[in-house]
Amino acid sequence: MNNCEQCIVRNRAICAGLSTEELDLLAQLGRKQQVARGQTLVWEGDEALLVANVIKGVLKLGISMPDGREQIVGVVFPSDFIGRPFGQQSEHSVTALTDAEVCVFPRKSFDEFARVHPDLEHKLLQRTLAELDRARSWMLMLGRKTASEKIATFLLELGDRLNDTGCQHFDKVITKFELPLDRQQMGDVLGLTIETVSRQLTKLKGSGMIDLPDRRSVVIKDRERLQNLATAC
């Protein structure tokens, strides 16, 4: 694997606290892997054979329901961590929503490395607690927020995680990004129908909070108003 010091998510990934020497040792265990859009990296219910850092792209976490439908239970972005260290079984599938690049480690080798490097174990604990907080916030959103509040919250999170074209525009920040999910997938994530998602996006566009230049692109034009809507409950 290439030098970890050159990794574009080096300062945000799970291995951020490791020294150069420790990074060199970890790099010997891993490899970079390209994941095409629609390709599944981890299958729900399979033995947990690998863990990974996301370097580029966006992936979804999915759980199969008894009737064959899939419930999307999470979305992961660059610098996020995939997999279940010290676990025996994968609790969900991991599938690429866009073309992606990940840094993959055999799970058992990663576990052994983490046991003798407390800084990495500490980072894992921090990530776990952060994911727990995010899950609780997500439960609040699904249980209490209206459809418009859900869409506003989700767009803000996507913009924060994906934005690399932010620029100052008077006293506001214009954020433009490409949606990694289609309308149906957004509905699956938020517990809404595809019709409701489309209707709410059109409503937000009509209000001037966002723009939709095409089917996938989103421009957040008035972040303050969108933020107020997202936190209205």
C-alpha positions as a Markdown table, in Angstrom:
| # | Residue | x | y | z |
|---|---|---|---|---|
| 1 | Met | 0.0 | 0.0 | 0.0 |
| 2 | Asn | 1.1 | 3.6 | -0.7 |
| 3 | Asn | 2.6 | 5.7 | 2.0 |
| 4 | Cys | -0.1 | 6.5 | 4.6 |
| 5 | Glu | 1.4 | 9.9 | 5.1 |
| 6 | Gln | 0.1 | 10.9 | 1.6 |
| 7 | Cys | -3.5 | 9.6 | 2.3 |
| 8 | Ile | -6.1 | 12.3 | 1.6 |
| 9 | Val | -8.0 | 11.4 | 4.8 |
| 10 | Arg | -4.9 | 10.9 | 6.9 |
| 11 | Asn | -5.8 | 13.5 | 9.5 |
| 12 | Arg | -9.5 | 12.4 | 9.8 |
| 13 | Ala | -9.4 | 8.6 | 9.6 |
| 14 | Ile | -9.2 | 6.1 | 12.4 |
| 15 | Cys | -5.5 | 5.9 | 12.1 |
| 16 | Ala | -4.9 | 9.7 | 12.6 |
| 17 | Gly | -3.3 | 9.3 | 16.0 |
| 18 | Leu | -0.6 | 6.8 | 15.0 |
| 19 | Ser | 3.0 | 7.7 | 14.6 |
| 20 | Thr | 4.9 | 7.4 | 11.3 |
| 21 | Glu | 6.4 | 4.1 | 12.5 |
| 22 | Glu | 3.1 | 2.7 | 13.5 |
| 23 | Leu | 1.5 | 3.8 | 10.2 |
| 24 | Asp | 4.2 | 2.0 | 8.3 |
| 25 | Leu | 3.4 | -1.2 | 10.3 |
| 26 | Leu | -0.3 | -0.8 | 9.7 |
| 27 | Ala | 0.3 | -0.1 | 6.0 |
| 28 | Gln | 1.9 | -3.5 | 5.7 |
| 29 | Leu | -1.4 | -5.1 | 6.7 |
| 30 | Gly | -3.6 | -3.2 | 4.3 |
| 31 | Arg | -4.3 | -2.7 | 0.6 |
| 32 | Lys | -6.2 | -0.2 | -1.4 |
| 33 | Gln | -9.3 | -1.4 | -3.2 |
| 34 | Gln | -11.5 | 0.2 | -5.8 |
| 35 | Val | -15.2 | -0.5 | -5.4 |
| 36 | Ala | -17.5 | 0.2 | -8.3 |
| 37 | Arg | -20.9 | 1.8 | -7.9 |
| 38 | Gly | -23.4 | -0.9 | -7.0 |
| 39 | Gln | -20.7 | -3.3 | -5.8 |
| 40 | Thr | -21.1 | -4.9 | -2.4 |
| 41 | Leu | -17.9 | -4.9 | -0.2 |
| 42 | Val | -19.4 | -6.7 | 2.8 |
| 43 | Trp | -22.4 | -9.0 | 3.0 |
| 44 | Glu | -24.9 | -9.0 | 5.9 |
| 45 | Gly | -24.6 | -12.2 | 7.9 |
| 46 | Asp | -21.2 | -13.2 | 6.5 |
| 47 | Glu | -18.1 | -13.8 | 8.7 |
| 48 | Ala | -16.5 | -10.4 | 9.5 |
| 49 | Leu | -13.3 | -10.9 | 7.4 |
| 50 | Leu | -12.3 | -7.3 | 6.9 |
| 51 | Val | -12.4 | -3.7 | 8.1 |
| 52 | Ala | -11.7 | -0.6 | 6.0 |
| 53 | Asn | -11.2 | 3.1 | 5.9 |
| 54 | Val | -13.2 | 5.0 | 3.2 |
| 55 | Ile | -10.8 | 7.1 | 1.2 |
| 56 | Lys | -13.1 | 8.3 | -1.6 |
| 57 | Gly | -16.8 | 7.9 | -2.5 |
| 58 | Val | -20.0 | 7.1 | -0.5 |
| 59 | Leu | -21.3 | 3.7 | 0.6 |
| 60 | Lys | -24.5 | 2.6 | 2.2 |
| 61 | Leu | -25.1 | 0.2 | 5.1 |
| 62 | Gly | -28.1 | -2.0 | 4.4 |
| 63 | Ile | -30.1 | -4.7 | 6.2 |
| 64 | Ser | -32.4 | -7.2 | 4.4 |
| 65 | Met | -36.0 | -7.5 | 5.7 |
| 66 | Pro | -37.8 | -10.8 | 5.7 |
| 67 | Asp | -39.9 | -9.9 | 2.6 |
| 68 | Gly | -36.8 | -9.1 | 0.6 |
| 69 | Arg | -36.8 | -5.4 | 0.9 |
| 70 | Glu | -33.7 | -3.5 | 2.0 |
| 71 | Gln | -33.5 | -0.9 | 4.8 |
| 72 | Ile | -30.7 | 1.5 | 4.5 |
| 73 | Val | -29.5 | 2.1 | 8.1 |
| 74 | Gly | -26.5 | 4.3 | 7.4 |
| 75 | Val | -24.4 | 6.2 | 4.9 |
| 76 | Val | -20.6 | 6.3 | 5.1 |
| 77 | Phe | -18.3 | 9.0 | 3.7 |
| 78 | Pro | -14.5 | 9.6 | 3.2 |
| 79 | Ser | -12.6 | 9.1 | 6.5 |
| 80 | Asp | -15.4 | 6.9 | 7.9 |
| 81 | Phe | -14.6 | 3.4 | 9.2 |
| 82 | Ile | -16.3 | 0.2 | 7.9 |
| 83 | Gly | -16.5 | -3.1 | 9.6 |
| 84 | Arg | -16.7 | -4.6 | 13.0 |
| 85 | Pro | -13.4 | -5.0 | 14.8 |
| 86 | Phe | -13.3 | -7.8 | 17.4 |
| 87 | Gly | -16.6 | -9.1 | 15.9 |
| 88 | Gln | -17.4 | -12.4 | 14.3 |
| 89 | Gln | -20.2 | -11.5 | 11.9 |
| 90 | Ser | -21.2 | -8.6 | 9.7 |
| 91 | Glu | -24.5 | -7.0 | 10.9 |
| 92 | His | -25.2 | -5.3 | 7.6 |
| 93 | Ser | -24.2 | -5.2 | 4.0 |
| 94 | Val | -21.9 | -2.4 | 2.7 |
| 95 | Thr | -22.5 | -1.3 | -0.9 |
| 96 | Ala | -21.0 | 1.5 | -2.9 |
| 97 | Leu | -23.4 | 4.3 | -3.9 |
| 98 | Thr | -20.7 | 5.9 | -6.0 |
| 99 | Asp | -17.4 | 4.7 | -7.3 |
| 100 | Ala | -15.3 | 4.4 | -4.2 |
| 101 | Glu | -11.8 | 3.7 | -2.9 |
| 102 | Val | -11.2 | 2.0 | 0.5 |
| 103 | Cys | -8.2 | 1.0 | 2.5 |
| 104 | Val | -8.9 | -2.7 | 3.5 |
| 105 | Phe | -7.4 | -4.6 | 6.3 |
| 106 | Pro | -8.0 | -8.3 | 7.3 |
| 107 | Arg | -10.1 | -8.0 | 10.4 |
| 108 | Lys | -8.1 | -10.5 | 12.5 |
| 109 | Ser | -4.8 | -8.7 | 11.7 |
| 110 | Phe | -6.3 | -5.4 | 12.4 |
| 111 | Asp | -7.6 | -6.6 | 15.8 |
| 112 | Glu | -4.2 | -7.9 | 16.7 |
| 113 | Phe | -2.6 | -4.5 | 15.7 |
| 114 | Ala | -5.2 | -2.6 | 17.7 |
| 115 | Arg | -4.6 | -4.6 | 20.9 |
| 116 | Val | -1.0 | -3.5 | 21.1 |
| 117 | His | -1.6 | 0.1 | 20.0 |
| 118 | Pro | -3.8 | 1.8 | 22.6 |
| 119 | Asp | -4.1 | 5.0 | 20.6 |
| 120 | Leu | -5.9 | 3.1 | 17.8 |
| 121 | Glu | -8.2 | 1.4 | 20.3 |
| 122 | His | -9.0 | 4.8 | 21.8 |
| 123 | Lys | -9.9 | 6.1 | 18.4 |
| 124 | Leu | -12.1 | 3.0 | 17.8 |
| 125 | Leu | -13.9 | 3.8 | 21.1 |
| 126 | Gln | -14.4 | 7.4 | 20.1 |
| 127 | Arg | -15.8 | 6.4 | 16.7 |
| 128 | Thr | -18.1 | 3.9 | 18.4 |
| 129 | Leu | -19.5 | 6.6 | 20.8 |
| 130 | Ala | -19.8 | 9.1 | 18.0 |
| 131 | Glu | -21.8 | 6.6 | 15.9 |
| 132 | Leu | -24.0 | 5.9 | 18.9 |
| 133 | Asp | -24.7 | 9.6 | 19.3 |
| 134 | Arg | -25.5 | 9.8 | 15.6 |
| 135 | Ala | -27.8 | 6.9 | 15.8 |
| 136 | Arg | -29.7 | 8.5 | 18.7 |
| 137 | Ser | -30.0 | 11.8 | 16.7 |
| 138 | Trp | -31.3 | 9.7 | 13.7 |
| 139 | Met | -33.9 | 8.1 | 15.9 |
| 140 | Leu | -35.1 | 11.5 | 17.0 |
| 141 | Met | -35.3 | 12.6 | 13.4 |
| 142 | Leu | -37.2 | 9.6 | 12.2 |
| 143 | Gly | -39.6 | 9.6 | 15.2 |
| 144 | Arg | -40.3 | 13.3 | 15.7 |
| 145 | Lys | -39.5 | 15.4 | 12.6 |
| 146 | Thr | -41.9 | 16.2 | 9.8 |
| 147 | Ala | -41.1 | 15.3 | 6.2 |
| 148 | Ser | -39.7 | 18.8 | 5.4 |
| 149 | Glu | -37.6 | 18.8 | 8.6 |
| 150 | Lys | -36.2 | 15.4 | 7.6 |
| 151 | Ile | -35.2 | 16.5 | 4.1 |
| 152 | Ala | -33.6 | 19.7 | 5.4 |
| 153 | Thr | -31.6 | 17.7 | 8.1 |
| 154 | Phe | -30.4 | 15.2 | 5.5 |
| 155 | Leu | -29.4 | 17.8 | 2.9 |
| 156 | Leu | -27.4 | 19.7 | 5.5 |
| 157 | Glu | -25.6 | 16.5 | 6.6 |
| 158 | Leu | -24.8 | 15.5 | 3.1 |
| 159 | Gly | -23.6 | 19.0 | 2.3 |
| 160 | Asp | -21.3 | 19.0 | 5.3 |
| 161 | Arg | -19.9 | 15.6 | 4.5 |
| 162 | Leu | -19.5 | 16.0 | 0.8 |
| 163 | Asn | -18.9 | 19.7 | 0.2 |
| 164 | Asp | -15.6 | 20.6 | -1.4 |
| 165 | Thr | -16.9 | 23.6 | -3.4 |
| 166 | Gly | -18.0 | 25.9 | -0.6 |
| 167 | Cys | -17.3 | 29.6 | -1.2 |
| 168 | Gln | -18.3 | 32.8 | 0.5 |
| 169 | His | -21.2 | 34.6 | -1.1 |
| 170 | Phe | -21.9 | 37.9 | 0.8 |
| 171 | Asp | -22.8 | 36.7 | 4.3 |
| 172 | Lys | -23.8 | 33.1 | 3.3 |
| 173 | Val | -22.0 | 30.0 | 2.3 |
| 174 | Ile | -23.1 | 28.4 | -1.0 |
| 175 | Thr | -22.7 | 24.6 | -0.9 |
| 176 | Lys | -23.0 | 22.5 | -4.0 |
| 177 | Phe | -22.9 | 18.7 | -4.1 |
| 178 | Glu | -24.1 | 15.7 | -6.0 |
| 179 | Leu | -26.6 | 13.4 | -4.3 |
| 180 | Pro | -25.2 | 9.9 | -3.9 |
| 181 | Leu | -28.7 | 8.6 | -3.4 |
| 182 | Asp | -31.7 | 8.7 | -5.7 |
| 183 | Arg | -35.1 | 9.8 | -4.6 |
| 184 | Gln | -36.2 | 6.3 | -3.7 |
| 185 | Gln | -33.1 | 5.6 | -1.6 |
| 186 | Met | -33.5 | 9.0 | 0.2 |
| 187 | Gly | -37.1 | 7.9 | 1.0 |
| 188 | Asp | -35.8 | 4.5 | 2.3 |
| 189 | Val | -33.3 | 6.3 | 4.6 |
| 190 | Leu | -35.8 | 8.8 | 5.9 |
| 191 | Gly | -38.9 | 6.7 | 6.1 |
| 192 | Leu | -40.7 | 8.7 | 3.3 |
| 193 | Thr | -42.3 | 7.8 | 0.0 |
| 194 | Ile | -40.5 | 8.8 | -3.2 |
| 195 | Glu | -43.4 | 11.1 | -4.0 |
| 196 | Thr | -43.0 | 12.9 | -0.6 |
| 197 | Val | -39.2 | 13.3 | -1.2 |
| 198 | Ser | -39.7 | 14.8 | -4.6 |
| 199 | Arg | -42.5 | 17.1 | -3.3 |
| 200 | Gln | -40.4 | 18.3 | -0.4 |
| 201 | Leu | -37.4 | 19.0 | -2.6 |
| 202 | Thr | -39.5 | 21.0 | -5.0 |
| 203 | Lys | -41.0 | 22.9 | -2.1 |
| 204 | Leu | -37.5 | 23.8 | -0.7 |
| 205 | Lys | -36.5 | 24.9 | -4.2 |
| 206 | Gly | -39.5 | 27.1 | -4.5 |
| 207 | Ser | -38.8 | 28.7 | -1.2 |
| 208 | Gly | -35.3 | 29.7 | -2.3 |
| 209 | Met | -33.5 | 27.6 | 0.3 |
| 210 | Ile | -32.0 | 25.2 | -2.3 |
| 211 | Asp | -31.6 | 24.9 | -6.1 |
| 212 | Leu | -31.8 | 21.7 | -8.1 |
| 213 | Pro | -29.8 | 22.3 | -11.3 |
| 214 | Asp | -30.4 | 18.7 | -12.4 |
| 215 | Arg | -31.6 | 15.4 | -11.1 |
| 216 | Arg | -28.6 | 14.7 | -8.9 |
| 217 | Ser | -27.1 | 18.2 | -8.1 |
| 218 | Val | -28.1 | 20.2 | -5.0 |
| 219 | Val | -27.2 | 23.8 | -4.2 |
| 220 | Ile | -27.8 | 25.0 | -0.6 |
| 221 | Lys | -28.5 | 28.7 | -1.2 |
| 222 | Asp | -29.8 | 29.8 | 2.2 |
| 223 | Arg | -28.2 | 27.6 | 4.9 |
| 224 | Glu | -29.5 | 29.6 | 7.8 |
| 225 | Arg | -33.1 | 29.1 | 6.8 |
| 226 | Leu | -32.5 | 25.5 | 6.0 |
| 227 | Gln | -30.9 | 25.0 | 9.4 |
| 228 | Asn | -33.8 | 26.7 | 11.1 |
| 229 | Leu | -36.2 | 24.3 | 9.3 |
| 230 | Ala | -34.1 | 21.3 | 10.3 |
| 231 | Thr | -34.1 | 22.2 | 14.0 |
| 232 | Ala | -37.7 | 23.4 | 14.1 |
| 233 | Cys | -39.0 | 20.4 | 16.2 |
